[in-house]
Amino acid sequence: MLSINVSSEEERVKIGLLLDLYGNILTEKQKQTMDLYFQQDYSLSEISEQLSITRQAVRDSLLRAETTLFDTDARLGLLEKFNNMRQALVVSYENAAYVKDF
């Protein structure tokens, strides 16, 4: 079972990217809880008050959404493809800057 306690900024960024890539497959409530928790930095209590649901319901929604995002990416692999493309663009930019300076 995945944990919603994200300790590193790297993991928060990864989840943000997964939300960008696969967010549309989540339910509206899952998208809303993920946005509030990961992007707006609300606590579980704040989200439960905002959405008028229990803290446990917020936690369950976050865990289901996170599981869906990671499972979908494990099957499709778009995050790795995105990162490879981004790295290739960085290299191309660096090469273009070198050629320009040459």
N, C-alpha and C positions, 0 to 999 in steps of 0.2 A: 504494500500500500504506500502510496506517495505521501509525503508530508508537506503541509502548506507552510511550514516554518522555513522560509528561504533565508539562509544565513549570508549568502554572498551576493554582491551586486551582480556578478556574472550570471547567477541563476535567475535573478529578477529580469535581467536583460533577455535571457533565453526565453523565459515565459512570455515576455512582451513581444518578442519576435514570433513565437508560436501563436500568440493571439492575433497578430497581424496576418499571419499566413492562414490560420485555420479557424479564426474566431467566428466565422459565419456558420460553422457547423454546430456551434453551441446554442443552447436555448437562450432566449432573451434574459432570463433570470441569471443564468450562468455567466453570460457576457457582462451583465451589470455587476455581479459580485466580483468577478475577476478584475474588472476595471476599477472598482472602488478599492479593492484590496491591493492589487499590484501596481496600479498606475496612479491612484490618488492617495495611497498609503493610509486608508482607513483601517481601524481595528475591527475585529469581528463584532464587538459590541456596537460600534458606530454603524456598521453595515446593518446589523439586525434592527437597530432603531430606524435607520433610513428606509429599510424595506419592510418593516413591520413583520419580521419573522424572527425565530429564535436563533441564538448563537450557533446551536447545533445544526440548524438548517443551513446557515451560512457556511459553516465548516464543511458539511456534506456537499453542498453545491460547489464549493471551491475544489474539493477533492475529486468529485466526478468530472468537473471541467478540466482540471489538470490532467487527470488520467486520460480523458478523451484527446486532449491536445498531444500528449506524449505518445499515445498509442497510434494516433493518426500519422504523426511524423515518423514513427518507427516503420510504418507501412509505406509511406510516400517519399520520405527523405528530402522534402523540400528545403528544410533548414540547412542541411549540409550543402545542397546545391546552391542555395543563396549565399552561404559563407564562401564557397569556392568562387562564385562569380564576383563577390565583393573583393576577395583577395586578388583575383585577376585584374580587376579594375584599379586597385591600388598599385599593382606592379606596372600596369600600362601607364598610369599617371606618372609614376616615378621615372619610367623610361622616357616618356614624352618630355618631362622636365629636364632630363639629362641631355636629350637630343637638342632641345631648345637652347640650353646653355652651351652646348658644343658648337 
